[in-house]
Amino acid sequence: MNLTFTLNGKSVTVNVEPDERLVRILRDELGLAGTKAGCYRGECGSCSVLLEGQVVPSCLVPAFALRGATIVTIEGFARTKEYAEIVRAFEEAEYTPCGHCHAGRLLAIHALLERNPSPTEREILAGLSGVRCQCTDVGSLLRAVNLVAYSRTRKPRARARP
């Protein structure tokens, strides 16, 4: 099946089986290794991407559901000011996620703050619950998210969606 969708702001067309999963399309067909293949059950969040602005585990998204969709991977998000802002907050909060969950965490934080610019601790934990990893230092993760939220509310500016 020929499938066309928007990926990181550009139209792409791939020829894949209808039940092929997005994580495999991204990694094997398009060479985007930032989306990590983890559990293949939608539980770990390491393969998270933004699909129509929502964080989803790409291992659960079949190709037939992608026709005409807009997808942002970590590679696309890394070109935004929001990415740089979150990475700075990680450094300031001394939060160092492992390489496996890093992309999913960044995308989940961005999506959370787009929906809720001033989340409570409970809302942060709920918003990031889809990305599970043993490396998580919850205290520094919460500090990092709060730093980004504070920074965004102090500096009113137009933010472009990835």
C-alpha positions as CSV (number, residue, x, y, z in Angstrom):
1,M,0.0,0.0,0.0
2,N,1.3,3.5,-0.9
3,L,0.9,5.7,2.1
4,T,1.4,9.5,2.2
5,F,1.6,11.5,5.4
6,T,3.3,14.5,6.8
7,L,6.4,13.7,8.8
8,N,8.3,16.5,10.6
9,G,6.8,19.1,8.3
10,K,7.4,17.3,5.0
11,S,5.2,15.1,2.9
12,V,6.5,11.5,2.7
13,T,5.3,8.5,0.8
14,V,6.2,4.9,1.7
15,N,5.1,1.5,0.3
16,V,4.3,-0.7,3.3
17,E,1.9,-3.4,4.4
18,P,-1.4,-2.0,5.9
19,D,-0.6,-3.6,9.3
20,E,3.0,-2.4,9.5
21,R,3.5,-0.5,12.7
22,L,4.7,3.2,12.6
23,V,7.8,2.5,14.7
24,R,9.0,0.1,12.0
25,I,8.2,2.5,9.2
26,L,10.1,5.3,11.0
27,R,13.1,3.2,11.8
28,D,13.3,0.7,8.9
29,E,11.8,2.6,6.0
30,L,12.7,6.2,6.8
31,G,15.9,5.7,8.9
32,L,14.7,7.7,11.9
33,A,16.4,6.0,14.8
34,G,15.4,8.5,17.5
35,T,12.1,6.7,17.9
36,K,13.3,3.7,20.0
37,A,11.7,0.3,19.6
38,G,11.0,-1.0,23.1
39,C,8.2,-3.3,24.3
40,Y,6.0,-3.4,21.2
41,R,3.0,-3.4,23.5
42,G,2.5,0.4,24.0
43,E,3.6,0.2,27.7
44,C,7.1,1.7,27.8
45,G,6.7,4.9,25.8
46,S,10.2,4.8,24.2
47,C,8.7,4.8,20.8
48,S,6.5,7.8,21.4
49,V,5.8,10.3,18.7
50,L,3.3,13.2,18.2
51,L,0.4,12.1,16.0
52,E,-1.9,15.0,15.3
53,G,-0.3,16.7,18.3
54,Q,-1.0,13.8,20.7
55,V,1.7,11.6,22.2
56,V,1.2,8.1,21.1
57,P,3.3,4.9,21.2
58,S,4.2,4.3,17.6
59,C,4.4,0.6,18.1
60,L,0.6,0.5,18.3
61,V,-0.2,2.6,15.3
62,P,-0.8,0.6,12.1
63,A,0.1,2.1,8.7
64,F,-3.5,2.2,7.5
65,A,-4.3,4.8,10.2
66,L,-1.6,7.1,9.0
67,R,-3.0,8.2,5.6
68,G,-2.9,12.0,5.6
69,A,-1.8,12.2,9.2
70,T,0.7,14.6,10.7
71,I,3.5,13.0,12.7
72,V,6.4,14.7,14.6
73,T,9.3,12.5,15.8
74,I,12.1,13.5,18.1
75,E,14.2,14.4,15.0
76,G,11.6,17.0,14.0
77,F,10.9,18.2,17.5
78,A,14.7,18.7,18.0
79,R,14.6,21.6,15.5
80,T,12.2,23.7,17.7
81,K,12.7,26.3,20.4
82,E,10.6,24.2,22.7
83,Y,13.0,21.3,22.5
84,A,15.9,23.5,23.4
85,E,13.9,25.0,26.3
86,I,13.2,21.5,27.7
87,V,16.8,20.3,27.3
88,R,18.0,23.4,29.2
89,A,15.6,22.7,32.0
90,F,16.8,19.1,32.1
91,E,20.4,20.4,32.6
92,E,19.4,23.0,35.2
93,A,17.4,20.4,37.1
94,E,20.2,17.9,36.8
95,Y,17.7,15.4,35.2
96,T,19.5,12.9,32.9
97,P,17.1,10.4,31.3
98,C,18.7,7.4,29.6
99,G,19.0,7.3,25.9
100,H,16.1,4.9,25.6
101,C,13.4,7.0,27.2
102,H,14.8,10.5,26.4
103,A,12.8,11.1,23.2
104,G,9.5,10.0,24.7
105,R,10.0,12.1,27.8
106,L,10.7,15.3,25.7
107,L,7.7,14.8,23.5
108,A,5.5,14.0,26.5
109,I,6.6,17.1,28.4
110,H,6.0,19.2,25.4
111,A,2.5,17.8,24.8
112,L,1.6,18.1,28.5
113,L,2.7,21.8,28.6
114,E,0.8,22.6,25.4
115,R,-2.4,21.2,27.0
116,N,-1.7,22.6,30.5
117,P,0.8,25.4,30.9
118,S,0.8,25.2,34.7
119,P,0.4,21.6,35.8
120,T,0.4,20.4,39.3
121,E,2.7,17.6,40.5
122,R,-0.1,15.1,40.1
123,E,-0.9,16.4,36.6
124,I,2.8,16.2,35.6
125,L,3.1,12.6,36.8
126,A,-0.2,11.6,35.1
127,G,0.9,13.4,31.8
128,L,4.2,11.6,31.8
129,S,2.9,8.2,32.9
130,G,3.0,6.8,29.3
131,V,6.8,6.9,29.3
132,R,8.1,4.4,31.8
133,C,11.7,3.8,32.5
134,Q,13.8,2.7,35.5
135,C,16.2,5.6,35.0
136,T,13.6,8.2,36.2
137,D,14.6,10.4,39.1
138,V,11.2,11.8,39.8
139,G,12.4,14.7,41.8
140,S,14.6,16.2,39.1
141,L,12.0,15.3,36.4
142,L,9.4,17.3,38.3
143,R,11.9,20.2,38.7
144,A,12.6,20.2,35.0
145,V,9.0,20.3,34.0
146,N,8.3,23.0,36.5
147,L,11.2,25.0,35.2
148,V,9.9,24.8,31.6
149,A,6.4,25.7,32.7
150,Y,7.6,28.7,34.7
151,S,9.8,29.8,31.8
152,R,6.9,29.6,29.4
153,T,4.4,31.5,31.6
154,R,7.0,34.3,32.3
155,K,7.8,34.9,28.7
156,P,4.7,35.4,26.6
157,R,5.6,34.5,23.1
158,A,4.1,32.8,20.1
159,R,5.2,29.1,20.0
160,A,5.1,27.3,16.8
161,R,3.8,23.8,16.8
162,P,6.3,21.2,15.5
